[in-house]
C-alpha cells in the first residue's frame, strides 16, 4: 500500500454486537461487503467508532481476520492501533501485519498525555514495528495530543512508511499547513464528518468517515461530486447530509451512528459498556432528526 492507495472514502467501521454482547461476525462480513459495493475505497477497523477501547486483544485480531476475508483483493484494510501502553500497540501492529492488513492508522497513547519526546517515541515504535503503510491520526479533541504540521513532517521524514494523515482537529487550515511543509508526499484525509467538503476544497485526498456506516452511497457521491468540481450538486447533498454528519462530532457519536444504521436496516443500536444505548428524550430527539433527513433523502 502506497500513498496513491490512500484516497477516497474509508469507513471507520462500527463493531456490531450480538444480543449477548459478542462481536457479530456474520453481520460484520455483510456490512463490510455492503460498504465496498457502494464504492468505498478502504476499510479502517478498530477505531474509536469501532469501540476499539472496549475490545479485547483477541477480539481485535479476530475482527481484522473477518474483515480481511471481505476486503482482500478489493480495497486496503487498515487497522487502527491504539492502547494504553506502547508495547500493547506494537503487539497489535505486528498482529495486524500477520493477519494481512495493508496499513495502520496510528494513534497517540490513551490517557497519558506525554510531552513531544514521549509522543514521538510512541509513534515511532508503532510505525517501526512493521513495514506496513501508516496513517498518522491527529485528534486533539478526543485524545488531548495535538500533532502540529511540523510534528507530522518530523515523523514522515523519519519513517518512509508514513504515507497519510487523518486530520481531526476541526481546523481545516491544518490540511493546508501540512501540505505547505510536505507537498504531495502524504495523502491527507478529513477525519470529522462535518468538514469533508471544506477539506476537499483545500486539497484533501480522502475521508475517514463515520456516517458512511449507514449511508455509504451518499458518502461516496458527496466526495465524487466535490472532487469533480460539481460544487453546486455537492453543496446540495452536503446541506441535506449535515444534520446527520454532525452526529460524528459529539460524545455519543457511536450510539448516534448506530441509531442511523438501525434506521436504514444495516445494523443494531447495541453498544458495549460503559456506553449505553440512547433512551428517553435523547433518543426521541435524535430519531426525529434521522427520520426527517431520511424522508427527504431523495431531494438531495
C-alpha positions in Angstrom: 0.0 0.0 0.0 1.5 3.3 -1.1 0.4 6.9 -0.9 -1.7 6.6 -4.0 -3.8 3.9 -2.3 -4.9 6.4 0.4 -7.7 8.1 -1.5 -11.5 8.3 -1.4 -13.9 7.2 1.3 -12.5 4.9 4.0 -15.2 3.9 6.5 -14.2 3.8 10.1 -16.4 0.8 10.7 -18.6 0.3 13.7 -18.2 -3.0 15.6 -21.5 -4.9 15.6 -22.6 -6.9 18.7 -25.0 -9.7 19.2 -27.7 -9.7 21.9 -25.3 -11.3 24.4 -22.5 -8.7 23.7 -20.2 -10.8 21.5 -18.9 -9.5 18.2 -21.4 -10.3 15.5 -19.1 -11.7 12.8 -21.8 -12.6 10.4 -23.1 -9.1 10.3 -19.6 -7.6 10.2 -19.0 -9.6 7.0 -22.2 -8.4 5.5 -21.7 -4.8 6.5 -18.1 -4.5 5.1 -19.2 -6.1 1.8 -22.1 -3.6 1.5 -19.8 -0.7 2.1 -17.4 -1.9 -0.6 -20.2 -2.5 -3.1 -21.2 1.2 -2.6 -17.8 2.4 -3.7 -15.8 2.8 -0.6 -12.0 2.6 -1.3 -10.7 1.2 2.0 -11.8 0.0 5.5 -10.5 1.2 8.8 -11.2 -1.2 11.7 -10.8 -1.0 15.5 -11.1 2.8 15.7 -12.9 4.9 18.2 -16.2 4.5 16.3 -15.4 0.8 16.3 -15.3 0.9 20.1 -11.7 -0.3 20.0 -11.0 0.7 23.6 -13.6 -1.9 24.8 -12.4 -4.8 22.7 -10.1 -7.5 24.0 -6.8 -8.2 22.1 -8.3 -11.4 20.8 -11.4 -9.7 19.6 -9.4 -7.1 17.7 -7.4 -9.7 15.9 -10.5 -11.7 15.0 -12.2 -8.6 13.6 -9.2 -8.0 11.4 -9.3 -11.6 10.2 -13.0 -11.3 9.4 -12.5 -8.0 7.5 -9.5 -9.4 5.6 -11.6 -12.1 4.0 -14.0 -9.5 2.6 -11.5 -6.8 1.6 -8.7 -9.0 0.2 -8.1 -8.2 -3.4 -10.7 -5.4 -3.4 -9.5 -2.5 -1.1 -6.9 -1.8 1.6 -7.7 -3.0 5.1 -6.3 -0.6 7.8 -6.0 -1.5 11.4 -6.4 1.3 14.0 -3.6 1.0 16.5 -4.4 2.4 20.0 -3.9 1.5 23.6 -2.7 2.5 27.0 0.9 1.1 26.6 3.3 1.3 23.7 4.1 -2.4 24.0 0.4 -3.2 23.6 0.2 -1.1 20.5 3.4 -2.6 19.0 2.0 -6.1 19.6 -1.3 -5.2 17.8 0.6 -3.7 14.9 2.5 -6.9 14.4 -0.7 -9.0 14.6 -2.3 -6.7 12.0 0.7 -7.4 9.7 0.4 -11.2 10.4 -3.3 -11.2 9.6 -2.6 -9.5 6.2 -3.7 -5.9 6.8 -2.5 -3.4 4.3 -1.9 -0.4 6.6 -2.1 1.0 10.1 -3.8 4.1 11.5 -1.6 5.1 14.4 -3.0 6.9 17.4 -1.2 8.6 20.4 -1.4 6.7 23.7 -4.7 6.7 25.6 -4.9 8.5 28.9 -1.3 9.6 29.4 -0.6 12.8 27.7 3.2 12.8 27.1 5.5 15.5 26.0 6.9 15.5 22.5 9.8 13.2 23.1 7.4 10.6 24.7 4.8 11.1 21.9 7.4 10.8 19.2 8.8 7.7 20.8 5.4 6.0 20.9 4.6 6.8 17.3 8.0 5.7 16.1 7.8 2.4 18.0 4.4 1.6 16.4 5.3 2.8 12.9 8.6 1.0 13.0 7.1 -2.3 14.3 6.1 -3.4 10.7 6.7 -2.3 7.1 3.0 -1.6 6.7 1.9 1.8 5.2 0.9 4.1 8.1 -1.6 6.9 8.6 -0.9 9.3 11.5 -4.1 10.2 13.4 -4.3 13.7 14.8 -7.4 14.2 17.1 -6.5 16.6 19.9 -10.2 17.0 20.7 -10.6 13.3 21.7 -7.1 12.4 22.8 -5.5 15.6 24.1 -2.4 15.1 21.9 -2.0 17.6 19.1 0.3 16.8 16.2 1.4 20.0 14.5 2.3 20.2 10.9 5.9 20.3 12.0 5.4 17.1 14.1 3.8 15.4 11.1 6.8 16.4 8.9 9.3 15.1 11.5 7.6 11.6 11.6 7.3 11.5 7.8 10.9 12.4 7.4 11.9 9.8 9.9 9.8 6.9 8.6 9.5 6.1 4.9 6.3 4.1 5.5 4.3 7.1 6.8 2.0 7.8 3.8 -1.1 9.6 5.2 -2.6 11.8 7.9 -6.1 11.7 9.3 -6.8 15.3 10.4 -9.5 15.7 13.1 -8.5 18.9 14.9 -11.6 20.5 13.3 -9.4 23.2 11.8 -9.3 22.8 8.0 -6.2 25.1 8.0 -4.2 22.1 9.3 -4.6 20.4 5.9 -3.0 23.4 4.1 -0.3 23.6 6.8 0.8 20.0 6.3 0.6 20.4 2.5 2.8 23.5 2.7 5.5 21.6 4.5 5.3 18.2 2.7 3.7 19.0 -0.7 2.2 15.8 -2.1 4.3 13.4 -0.1 1.4 12.5 2.2 -2.2 11.8 1.5 -4.4 14.0 3.6 -7.8 12.8 5.0 -10.6 14.6 6.7 -11.3 12.9 10.0 -14.5 14.7 11.1 -17.7 14.1 9.1 -18.8 17.7 9.1 -15.7 19.1 7.5 -15.4 16.9 4.4 -16.4 19.4 1.7 -14.2 22.1 3.2 -11.3 19.7 3.5 -11.6 18.6 -0.1 -11.8 22.2 -1.3 -8.3 22.8 0.2 -6.8 19.7 -1.2 -7.7 16.7 0.9 -7.4 13.3 -0.8 -10.0 11.4 1.2 -12.3 10.9 4.2 -12.1 8.5 7.1 -15.9 8.7 7.6 -18.4 7.8 10.2 -22.0 8.2 8.8 -20.8 6.2 5.8 -21.6 3.1 8.0 -25.3 3.9 7.4 -25.2 5.9 4.2 -22.3 4.7 2.0 -23.8 5.7 -1.4 -24.4 9.2 -0.3 -21.0 9.5 1.3 -19.2 8.3 -1.9 -21.4 10.5 -4.1 -20.5 13.6 -1.9 -16.8 13.0 -2.3 -17.0 12.2 -6.0 -19.1 15.4 -6.7 -16.7 17.6 -4.7 -13.6 16.1 -6.4 -15.1 16.5 -9.8 -15.8 20.2 -9.2 -19.5 19.8 -9.3 -19.8 22.2 -6.4 -23.5 23.1 -6.6 -24.5 19.5 -6.6 -22.1 18.7 -3.8 -23.3 21.5 -1.6 -26.9 20.5 -2.1 -26.1 16.9 -1.0 -23.9 18.3 1.9 -26.7 20.5 3.1 -29.1 17.5 3.4 -26.4 15.4 5.0 -25.0 17.8 7.6 -27.6 17.2 10.3 -26.6 13.6 10.3 -22.8 14.2 9.8 -22.8 16.4 12.9 -23.7 13.2 14.9 -20.0 12.3 14.3 -18.6 15.1 16.4 -20.4 14.7 19.8 -19.6 12.5 22.7 -22.3 9.9 21.9 -21.2 9.6 18.3 -21.1 5.8 18.4 -24.6 5.4 19.7 -25.9 8.0 17.2 -24.3 6.5 14.2 -25.5 3.0 15.2 -29.0 4.5 15.6 -28.9 5.7 11.9 -27.6 2.2 10.9 -30.6 0.6 12.6 -33.0 3.0 10.9 -31.7 2.1 7.4 -31.8 -1.6 8.3 -28.0 -2.1 8.4 -27.1 -2.7 12.0 -28.4 -2.5 15.5 -28.1 0.0 18.3 -26.1 -2.4 20.5 -23.0 -0.9 22.1 -20.6 -2.1 24.7 -20.4 -0.7 28.2 -19.6 1.8 29.6 -21.6 3.1 26.6 -25.4 2.6 26.9 -27.9 2.8 24.0 -29.8 6.1 23.7 -33.0 6.3 25.6 -35.8 8.7 26.5 -35.9 12.2 25.2 -32.3 12.0 23.9 -33.2 9.0 21.7 -36.5 10.6 20.6 -34.9 13.8 19.6 -32.1 12.1 17.6 -34.6 9.8 16.0 -36.7 12.7 14.8 -33.6 14.2 13.0 -32.7 10.9 11.5 -36.2 10.2 10.2 -36.7 13.7 8.9 -33.5 13.5 6.9 -34.2 10.1 5.6 -37.6 11.1 4.4 -36.0 13.9 2.3 -33.1 11.8 1.1 -34.3 11.7 -2.5 -34.5 15.5 -2.6 -30.7 15.9 -2.0 
